[in-house]
């Protein structure tokens, strides 16, 4: 009897250790997949997290499952599969909102869905989601999360035409970022990028240029010269050079932005066509009117096609650093 009880305990203990190992293994996969997303290697991130969800979704720890869906959503959003990205974020939100001790992960999923809404031109919907995310970060004491979301809200307010509200959110972001002991360079770049867009909206082009230079330096230093977020940064700097009358540098930056977008498989994205339109304006000033007209016409047609594909009747959100 005693030996049988001991044998049962061994089986139970083995099952517990196996479950713990599986959870730990899942967490390791998620950590690596999240890092790949941050590095811009979205297909590799998807390749890691998808088998985890395919294998035994019902047996996954709730936290692991919720975070896995969120990571999957971000990867899919950035490879252009917006419908599947939305479904992933909604799955993540459904799981994480039921876990009171996972406010930060829940906030992150809401923030990511907010970025998807912005990509689809649904700016007011994006604002609602990001305000809720900011509240959750705030209640969890995550100052970096509050600062990051406030910076995103500032960009949304600029796209909605309210510079006053954009200034409010940027001041809030700066205040919260100052409370972070060791600021994440990615969050600093995000905030500087939002400040640059406000400078541009205010007509302070040189100040905007100084800020976008800091963004480019941060991204380049931490992720290398081919990092995917350098493409929008170079496009913004090119636009600012154009506003300052330096079309030679503008042309160089805009051309470099298009190369980076192609290298990162974004040659059919909204941003690519926005940059082409800006590049065409610069080329016209340089005397290449025929080439510029063809480029602009093709880019506008491609944007119209994307608009009908993604959400008929939506407005296109202002480009920026996301």
C-alpha positions as CSV (number, residue, x, y, z in Angstrom):
1,X,0.0,0.0,0.0
2,X,2.8,2.3,1.0
3,X,4.8,1.5,-2.2
4,X,1.7,2.1,-4.3
5,X,1.2,5.5,-2.7
6,X,4.8,6.4,-3.3
7,X,4.5,5.4,-7.0
8,X,1.4,7.6,-7.3
9,X,3.3,10.5,-5.8
10,X,6.1,9.9,-8.2
11,X,3.7,10.1,-11.2
12,X,2.0,13.3,-9.8
13,X,5.4,14.9,-9.1
14,X,6.6,14.0,-12.6
15,X,3.5,15.5,-14.1
16,X,4.0,18.7,-12.1
17,X,7.6,19.0,-13.1
18,X,6.7,18.3,-16.7
19,X,4.1,21.1,-16.6
20,X,6.5,23.5,-15.0
21,X,9.1,22.6,-17.7
22,X,6.6,23.2,-20.4
23,X,5.6,26.5,-19.0
24,X,9.2,27.6,-18.6
25,X,9.9,26.4,-22.2
26,X,6.9,28.4,-23.4
27,X,8.2,31.5,-21.6
28,X,11.6,31.1,-23.2
29,X,10.0,30.9,-26.6
30,X,7.9,34.0,-25.9
31,X,11.0,35.9,-24.7
32,X,12.8,35.1,-27.8
33,X,9.8,35.8,-30.1
34,X,9.3,39.2,-28.4
35,X,12.9,40.1,-28.9
36,X,12.6,39.1,-32.6
37,X,9.6,41.4,-33.0
38,X,11.6,44.3,-31.4
39,X,14.4,43.6,-33.8
40,X,12.0,43.7,-36.7
41,X,12.4,40.1,-37.6
42,X,8.6,39.5,-37.7
43,X,8.6,36.3,-39.8
44,X,11.1,34.6,-37.4
45,X,8.9,35.7,-34.4
46,X,5.9,34.2,-36.0
47,X,7.8,31.0,-36.8
48,X,8.6,30.7,-33.1
49,X,5.2,31.5,-31.5
50,X,2.9,29.8,-34.0
51,X,3.9,26.2,-33.2
52,X,3.4,27.0,-29.5
53,X,-0.2,28.0,-30.2
54,X,-0.8,25.2,-32.7
55,X,0.5,22.4,-30.4
56,X,-1.8,22.6,-27.4
57,X,-3.6,25.9,-27.0
58,X,-6.0,24.4,-24.4
59,X,-3.2,23.3,-22.2
60,X,-1.2,26.5,-22.3
61,X,-0.9,28.6,-19.1
62,X,-3.3,31.5,-19.5
63,X,-0.6,34.1,-19.2
64,X,1.6,32.3,-21.8
65,X,-1.4,31.9,-24.2
66,X,-2.4,35.6,-23.8
67,X,1.1,36.9,-24.4
68,X,1.6,34.4,-27.3
69,X,-1.5,35.7,-29.1
70,X,-0.3,39.3,-28.6
71,X,3.2,38.6,-30.0
72,X,1.6,36.8,-32.9
73,X,-0.7,39.8,-33.6
74,X,2.3,42.2,-33.7
75,X,4.2,39.9,-36.0
76,X,1.2,39.5,-38.4
77,X,0.5,43.2,-38.3
78,X,4.0,44.0,-39.4
79,X,4.0,41.5,-42.3
80,X,0.7,43.0,-43.5
81,X,-1.8,40.4,-42.4
82,X,-4.1,42.8,-40.6
83,X,-7.2,40.6,-40.4
84,X,-5.3,37.8,-38.6
85,X,-3.5,40.4,-36.5
86,X,-6.8,41.7,-35.3
87,X,-8.0,38.2,-34.4
88,X,-4.8,37.6,-32.5
89,X,-5.1,40.8,-30.5
90,X,-8.7,40.1,-29.7
91,X,-7.8,36.6,-28.4
92,X,-5.0,38.1,-26.3
93,X,-7.3,40.7,-24.8
94,X,-10.0,38.1,-24.0
95,X,-7.6,36.1,-22.0
96,X,-5.5,38.8,-20.4
97,X,-8.4,41.0,-19.2
98,X,-9.6,38.1,-17.0
99,X,-6.2,38.1,-15.2
100,X,-6.1,40.9,-12.6
101,X,-2.3,40.4,-12.1
102,X,-1.6,40.9,-15.8
103,X,-2.5,44.5,-16.2
104,X,0.7,45.4,-18.1
105,X,0.3,42.6,-20.6
106,X,-3.4,43.5,-21.0
107,X,-2.4,47.1,-21.6
108,X,0.2,46.1,-24.2
109,X,-2.4,44.1,-26.1
110,X,-4.8,47.0,-26.1
111,X,-2.0,49.4,-27.2
112,X,-1.1,47.0,-30.1
113,X,-4.7,46.8,-31.2
114,X,-4.7,50.6,-31.0
115,X,-1.8,50.7,-33.4
116,X,-3.7,48.4,-35.8
117,X,-6.7,50.7,-35.7
118,X,-4.4,53.6,-36.6
119,X,-2.9,51.7,-39.4
120,X,-6.5,51.2,-40.7
121,X,-7.2,54.9,-40.4
122,X,-9.5,54.4,-37.4
123,X,-7.9,57.2,-35.3
124,X,-10.7,57.7,-32.8
125,X,-11.0,54.0,-32.1
126,X,-7.2,53.9,-31.7
127,X,-7.4,56.7,-29.2
128,X,-10.0,54.9,-27.1
129,X,-7.9,51.8,-26.9
130,X,-4.7,53.7,-26.1
131,X,-6.4,55.8,-23.4
132,X,-7.5,52.5,-21.7
133,X,-4.0,51.1,-22.1
134,X,-2.5,54.3,-20.5
135,X,-4.9,53.9,-17.5
136,X,-3.8,50.3,-17.0
137,X,-0.1,51.1,-17.2
138,X,-0.7,54.0,-14.7
139,X,-2.6,51.8,-12.3
140,X,0.2,49.2,-12.5
141,X,2.9,51.8,-11.8
142,X,4.5,51.3,-15.2
143,X,5.9,54.7,-16.0
144,X,7.6,53.6,-19.2
145,X,4.3,52.1,-20.5
146,X,2.5,55.4,-19.7
147,X,5.2,57.4,-21.4
148,X,5.1,55.2,-24.5
149,X,1.3,55.3,-24.8
150,X,1.2,59.0,-24.2
151,X,3.6,59.6,-27.0
152,X,1.4,57.5,-29.3
153,X,-1.6,59.5,-28.2
154,X,0.3,62.7,-29.1
155,X,0.8,61.4,-32.7
156,X,-2.9,60.5,-32.9
157,X,-3.9,64.0,-31.8
158,X,-1.7,65.5,-34.4
159,X,-3.4,63.3,-37.0
160,X,-6.7,64.4,-35.6
161,X,-5.7,68.1,-35.9
162,X,-5.2,69.0,-32.3
163,X,-1.7,70.3,-31.6
164,X,-2.8,71.5,-28.1
165,X,-3.8,68.0,-27.1
166,X,-0.6,66.6,-28.7
167,X,1.5,69.0,-26.5
168,X,-0.4,67.8,-23.4
169,X,0.3,64.2,-24.1
170,X,4.0,64.9,-24.9
171,X,4.4,66.8,-21.6
172,X,2.8,63.8,-19.8
173,X,5.1,61.4,-21.6
174,X,8.2,63.4,-20.7
175,X,7.1,63.6,-17.1
176,X,6.6,59.8,-16.9
177,X,9.8,59.0,-18.8
178,X,11.7,61.1,-16.3
179,X,10.5,58.8,-13.5
180,X,12.1,55.7,-15.2
181,X,15.4,54.8,-13.6
182,X,16.9,53.3,-16.7
183,X,15.0,54.5,-19.8
184,X,14.7,52.1,-22.7
185,X,16.3,53.6,-25.8
186,X,13.3,52.4,-27.8
187,X,10.9,54.5,-25.7
188,X,13.2,57.5,-25.9
189,X,13.3,57.2,-29.7
190,X,9.5,56.9,-29.7
191,X,9.1,60.1,-27.7
192,X,11.7,62.0,-29.7
193,X,9.9,61.0,-32.9
194,X,6.5,62.2,-31.6
195,X,8.2,65.5,-30.5
196,X,9.7,65.8,-34.0
197,X,6.2,65.5,-35.6
198,X,4.9,68.2,-33.4
199,X,7.9,70.5,-34.3
200,X,7.1,69.9,-37.9
201,X,3.4,70.7,-37.4
202,X,4.4,73.9,-35.6
203,X,6.7,74.9,-38.5
204,X,9.9,74.4,-36.4
205,X,11.7,72.4,-39.0
206,X,15.2,72.8,-37.6
207,X,14.1,71.7,-34.2
208,X,12.3,68.7,-35.8
209,X,15.5,67.9,-37.7
210,X,17.5,67.9,-34.5
211,X,15.1,65.5,-32.9
212,X,14.8,63.1,-35.8
213,X,18.6,63.0,-35.9
214,X,18.5,61.7,-32.3
215,X,16.0,59.0,-33.3
216,X,18.1,57.8,-36.2
217,X,21.2,57.7,-33.9
218,X,19.3,55.7,-31.3
219,X,17.9,53.2,-33.7
220,X,21.2,52.8,-35.6
221,X,23.2,52.4,-32.4
222,X,21.0,49.7,-30.8
223,X,19.7,47.8,-33.9
224,X,22.1,48.6,-36.8
225,X,21.8,50.5,-40.0
226,X,19.1,48.2,-41.6
227,X,16.6,48.5,-38.7
228,X,13.0,48.6,-40.0
229,X,12.0,51.7,-38.0
230,X,14.8,53.7,-39.6
231,X,12.8,53.8,-42.9
232,X,10.1,56.1,-41.5
233,X,12.7,58.1,-39.6
234,X,14.7,58.8,-42.8
235,X,11.4,59.6,-44.6
236,X,10.6,62.2,-42.0
237,X,14.1,63.7,-42.1
238,X,13.9,63.8,-45.9
239,X,10.6,65.7,-45.6
240,X,12.2,68.2,-43.2
241,X,15.2,68.7,-45.4
242,X,12.7,69.5,-48.2
243,X,10.9,72.0,-46.0
244,X,14.2,73.6,-45.2
245,X,15.1,73.9,-48.9
246,X,17.8,71.3,-49.0
247,X,16.5,69.0,-51.7
248,X,19.8,67.3,-52.2
249,X,19.8,65.8,-48.7
250,X,16.0,65.3,-48.9
251,X,16.4,63.2,-52.1
252,X,19.2,61.1,-50.4
253,X,17.1,60.4,-47.3
254,X,13.9,59.6,-49.1
255,X,15.7,57.3,-51.5
256,X,17.4,55.6,-48.6
257,X,14.0,55.2,-46.9
258,X,12.6,53.4,-49.9
259,X,15.6,51.1,-50.0
260,X,15.2,50.2,-46.3
261,X,11.4,49.6,-46.9
262,X,12.2,47.2,-49.8
263,X,14.9,45.4,-47.7
264,X,12.3,44.9,-45.0
265,X,9.7,43.6,-47.4
266,X,7.5,46.7,-47.1
267,X,7.5,47.7,-50.8
268,X,3.7,47.3,-50.9
269,X,2.9,49.2,-47.7
270,X,1.2,52.6,-47.2
271,X,4.4,54.1,-45.9
272,X,6.3,53.0,-49.1
273,X,3.8,54.8,-51.3
274,X,3.7,57.9,-49.0
275,X,7.5,58.1,-49.3
276,X,7.3,57.7,-53.1
277,X,4.8,60.7,-53.3
278,X,7.2,62.8,-51.2
279,X,10.2,61.7,-53.2
280,X,8.3,62.6,-56.4
281,X,7.8,66.2,-55.1
282,X,11.5,66.5,-54.5
283,X,12.3,65.1,-57.9
284,X,10.0,67.6,-59.6
285,X,12.1,70.4,-57.9
286,X,15.2,68.8,-59.3
287,X,13.9,68.9,-62.9
288,X,12.9,65.2,-63.3
289,X,9.2,66.1,-63.9
290,X,8.2,63.2,-66.1
291,X,9.7,60.5,-63.8
292,X,8.3,62.3,-60.8
293,X,4.8,62.4,-62.3
294,X,4.8,58.7,-63.1
295,X,6.0,57.8,-59.7
296,X,3.4,60.0,-57.9
297,X,0.6,58.7,-60.1
298,X,1.5,55.0,-59.5
299,X,1.9,55.6,-55.8
300,X,-1.5,57.3,-55.5
301,X,-3.2,54.5,-57.4
302,X,-1.5,51.9,-55.1
303,X,-2.7,53.8,-52.1
304,X,-6.2,53.9,-53.4
305,X,-6.1,50.1,-54.0
306,X,-4.9,49.5,-50.4
307,X,-7.6,51.8,-49.0
308,X,-10.3,49.7,-50.7
309,X,-8.6,46.4,-49.6
310,X,-8.3,47.3,-45.9
311,X,-11.3,49.4,-45.0
312,X,-13.5,51.1,-47.6
313,X,-14.3,54.6,-46.5
314,X,-11.5,54.8,-43.9
315,X,-9.2,57.8,-43.8
316,X,-5.5,57.2,-44.0
317,X,-3.7,58.0,-40.8
318,X,-0.8,60.4,-40.7
319,X,2.5,58.6,-41.1
320,X,4.8,58.5,-38.1
321,X,7.0,56.3,-35.9
322,X,5.0,53.5,-34.5
